[in-house]
Amino acid sequence: MTQAPANPSNAMSNQTDSAKAHASLPDADTQLGWLRSMQRIREFENRTMQAYQQAKIGGFCHVYTGQEAVAVATIASVNHDDPVVTAYRDHGHALARGMSARACMAEMYGKITGCAKGKGGSMHMFDRPNWLFGGHGIVGAQTPLGAGLAFAAKYENEVLKAPVHEGKITPNAPEHTPGKKVSLCYLGDGAIDQGAFHEALNLVAIYDIPCIYIIENNGYSMGTAIHRHSANADNLISRGQSYGIDSVEIDGLDIRDLYAAFKPFADRCRETSRPGFIDLKTYRYQGHSMSDPQKYRTKDEVDQYKEKDSIARLLGQLLEEGAITEDGWKAMQKEIRDEVKDAVDFAENSPAPETEAELFTDVYANPEKNLSPTADYHHGTMNPLL
């Protein structure tokens, strides 16, 4: 999986641009926040794997270990009320967006205290107060949703000229301000050839919809290397360029480089109200899902990428610069372990949904009698995040 710039002839220029961008990186406290957020995701996923192996978490489970810098840096580059939608490897995005570890872990345990009241599970994290509009289990299904979220924001700003809150125009909604927005839509490299994705690219290009499509390119689509299933796999940005969309390739293994490249790109999409396409090179240490035997790659390959680990790299930089000490790092790790352990305890001790009371809630209204579902629609237990 190449990490070279898309155009080698511009390598020197890219290095110069990177050096300039690094001069405008956030302060040390913000970068310590990145370190904490990445390590929090790493620890959370470690406990997730343990719980899954103990059969406390059911269904499919896709962990984010190795890709932490992607969610943390890109989400840090936009505003809190910029909508985010993603695929089924979504725990990292949920935590980076502000979801509590308790709500996230309880959801995977299928408990009523989870972010979707235990009805979504691992693949369907949803957090309306934090503008996270779900993980989605159907490959590529989130890509037209990303376009729709960005279109709604653009319509709100240019036509309604006031923020929409809970379905109503509310000029003084506290967590939402009018103005130009972008949506972030994440997908894996396995989704880039889905028809819905290309339909979405066509629409965002035609209508100037500010959705940024972020390809979390970890080199493997489930268990198939990308060059074995996608044409022109070494030049994925040509997919976006063919629709006239601003498209760049970014190394996602160094969070500083990633932020320095992505932040001005996102700002430009916001200002011009135009879409964007990112081929973001990353790598996952675990299999596609918890049931993946990983026979399609070698241990040596995984170890080579672990040597370039994004958390270790940022930690080393901050230690060298004096922003954190070894004792400070140990203390941060302990705080994170305690938080995640508390989330596991909370999930294990939370009640499951009452099946009969919750089964037909939060689905959709029954338009006519005797149509499926057979039970009358009604609201269930209040979502804990609301």
N, C-alpha and C positions, 0 to 999 in steps of 0.2 A: 504494500500500500504506500504509494509515493507520498512524500511530505514536501516535495519541491513546489515552488511557485508554478502557477498554471502557465506562465510565459517565462521560460528561463532567461531570455534576453533582458528581462526587467528585474533580475534578481538584485542587482546593485541598488537600483531605485527603490525596490521594496525594502531593502535593509535600511536605507536612509529614511524612508517613510516610517519604518518601525521605530527607529531611534527617536525621531521627532515625536511620535505618538507616545512613547514611553515617558517622555518628559512631562506629559500631561496625565499620567496615571493618577488615580485617587491617592489620598494620603495613606500612611501606614496603618492607621486604625481601620480604614475601609478594607485594606488588603488582609488584615488580621481577621476581619469579618468573613472574607472569602475563604480563608483557611479554615475557620470554624465551620462554615457552611459545608465545605467539601468533606471535612472529616466527620461531620454529623451525618451526612449521607452515607459515607463509607461504613460507619459504625452501625447505622440503622440497617443497612443491607446485610451486614454480618449477622445481626440478630434475626433479620428476616429469614435468612438461609437456615439458621438453626431451628427456628420455629417451623419452617416448612418441612424440614427433615424429621421433625417430631410429630408431623401430621396435625399441627395446630393451625396451619394455614392450608386451605384447600384450593383446588382449581389450578389455573396456570399462574406462574410467577416468574417475572422477568426482572432481574436485578440490574442495577446501574453501575456497579463497581467498575472503576476505570474511566468512566465518562463524566465524572463529577464536574470537571472544569467547564464542560459545555453548558449545562443548565445554569450554573452559578454565574458565569461571566455574561452570558447573553441576557439573562433576566436582570442582572445588575446594570445592564446597559440601557434599559428602558424604564418607563414610569410604572408605578404600581397599578394604575388603572388601564394600562395597555393589556388587552386580552391575550391570553395564552391558551393554546390547545395542543395536544400532543397525542402520541400513540400509546401503546400498552406498556412500554418500559417507562413508567411515569412517576415512580416514587421520588426520584431525585428532583424532578421539576416541582412536584408538590411541596417538598420540603424547602427548596430554594425559593419558592414563591411566598412562603410564609405559613404554610399549614403546620399545625402542631404535630409533633411526633406521636402524641396520643391519638389524635384523630386519624392519622395515617395508619398506624399499626392496628387500631381497633377496626378499621375498615377491612384490612386484610384478614383479620380474625372473624369477619362476618358479624360484628357486634353492632348493636343499635347506636352506640356512641361513636361509630365511625363517620367519616366525612360524608358518606352517602347512606348512612344508617345500615351499613353492612350489606347493602344490595348490589354494590358494584364490585367489591373485592380488589385484588391487586391491580387489575388492568384499567380500573375506572375511577381514578381519583378525581374528585370534583370539589371545587372550593370557590363558590360565588363571591364571598367577601374579598377574596384575594385574586379575583379575576382569572381564575383557572377554570376553563370550560371543558375539562375532562380529559382523561386518557381514553383512547378508543381502540377496541380490540379488532375491528375489521381493518385490514391493511389498506392504508390510504384514505380511510373514511374521514379522517380529520382534515384533509386538505381542502375540500370545498367549504367546510365549516370555518377554517381559518380565513378564507376569502369572505365568507358571510359576516364574520365578526368585524373584520376590517371595513367592509362596506357599511355596516351599521354605524360604526364609529364615524366614518366619513360623512354619512348622511346626517347623523346627529349634529356634527360640527358645521356642515355647510348649509343644511336645509333647516333643521329644527333650531339650530343655534343655541341649544341649551342641553344640559346633560339629562339622560334618561335614567331614572332610578326606580327599580322594581316595576318597570313597565309604564311609568308615568313621568311626564316632564316635571322635574323638580329642580329649579334653579339653584337651590342651596344644599344639594345633596353633599354631605360632608366628605365622603370618600371618593368623590368623582368630580372632576372639573372639566368644563368644556375646552376644546382646543384640538389640535391635530394629534392623531394617535396612529400607532401601528399595531398590528397583531403579529404575534410570533406563532408560527405553526411548525412543529417539529415532526420529522418523519425519518424512518430508517432508510438505508440505501436500497433495501428490498422493495420499497414502495414507489420508487421513482419511475417505474414503467407501468404503473396502474393507470387505466384510462381516466379515472376521476381526477388524478393529479394533473394530467395534461389539460383536461377541461378547465380545471381551476386556474392553471397558469394562463390559459387563453383568456379567461374572463378578467383576471386581475390586470393583465396587460392592456386589454381593450378599454376597460373602465377606470384605469388609474386607481386601482384599489391597493392601499398600503399594507399588504400582507407580506411578511418576510418568511420565506420557506427555508427552514434550516435542516439540511440533510445531515443527520448524525451518522456519518459514514464510518462505521467500524470495520468495514471490509468484508463482512459476511452477512448475507441475507438469510437469516435463520442459520443454515449450515452450508451455504453455497457461497464460495468466493465471488465477489462482485464481477470480476472479469469473465466468469463462466456463464453469466446470465444477462449481462447488460452490455449492449453495444457501446463502443467509445467510452469504456469505463474509466479511462485515465483522463477524461476531459468532461466530467459531469456538468460543469458550468455551461457547456454548450446547450444543455437542455433549456436552461433559463434564457440564454442569449438568443436562442432560436425564436423566442417569443418577444424579443426586445426588452428583456428584463435585466436590470443591473445585476451581474452575477460575479461572485468572487469565491476563491478557494482559500480556506483559513486552516492553519494548524491548531488543533484543539487540545494539544497536550501541554501547552504552556499557558496558564490562565492570563498572565500579563500580556503576552502576544495576542491572545484571543480577544481580550477586552480592547486592547489598543487598535485592533483591526475592525472589530465588530461595532464598537460604540459610534465611531463617525459614520459607518455605513448605515446603522439604524437611524441616526440623526438625519442623514441625507434622505432616507426613505420617508421619514416623518415630514421634513420640510417640503419636499417635492410632491408628497402624497402619491408616491409610486411604489410598486412592489419590489421585492428583492429576492435573490436566490443565493444561498450559501452552501457550498460543498465543504462541510466542516469535518476534517479528518480527526478521528478519535479511535478508541479501541476499548473493547470490553474484556475483562479478565475472566469472567464466568461464561458459561454456555449461553445459547440463545434464551433458554428457559431453564428452570431447575431440573427438568427431565432430559436435558441435552447431554449426551455422552462425549461430545466434542471430538469426534474422530476425524474431523475435517482439518485440524490444525495440530501443530506440534507443541509440546511443552516448552521447547526452546524458543519458539516464536512468542509465546505468551510472556516468558521470562524477559525477553529482549524489550518488550513494551513496558513491563513493570520497572525496568531500569530507568525509564523516562517518565515515571509516575508524576502526575500533575500536583498531587498533594506534597510529595517529597520535594519536588522542585521548588514550589513556592515556599515551603518551610525553610529549605536551605537558603533561599534568597533573603528571607526575613531574618533568619539567624545571623547571616553574614552582615546584614545592614544594622543589626542591633535592635530591630523592632520587637523581637521576642527572644527570650532566653530558653535554655533547655528546661529549666524549672517551670517557666511559664507555659511551655508546650505540654509538659506533663500534667500541669494543673488543668489546661484546656481539655486534654484528652479525658481526664477524670470527670470533669463536668459533663462532657458529652456522653460518656459511658453511663453516668448516673441518670441523665435525661432519657436516654434510650431504654435503659433498664426499667425506669418508671413507666415508659410508654408500653413496654411488654407487660408489666404487672397490671397496668390499667386495662389493657386489652383482655388479658386473661380473666380479670375480675368483673368485666362489664357484662351486662345481660345480652343475650341474643334477642333478635326481634321476636315479638309475639306473632307467630306465623299467621293465625287467623285474622288478627287485627291489622297486620301490615301487608299481607299478601297482595291485596288489590289497591293499595294506596300509591300515590305518586307515579301512576302509570300514564293514563290519559282518560279524558272524559268519554263516556259512552254516548255517542250521538243519537242512537236510536235503540229502542227497547229490543232485547233479544239478540243484539249484536255482541260479538266477543269484545271485551271480557264480559262474562255473565254477571259478575257482581257490579254493584253500583260504585262509581268512582267516588272516593272521598280522601281527604287529607289524613295522613297518618301522624305519627309522632313528629314533633317539630325537629327539623334538622339541627343537630347540636352546633353547627357552624353559623347558623342564622339566629 
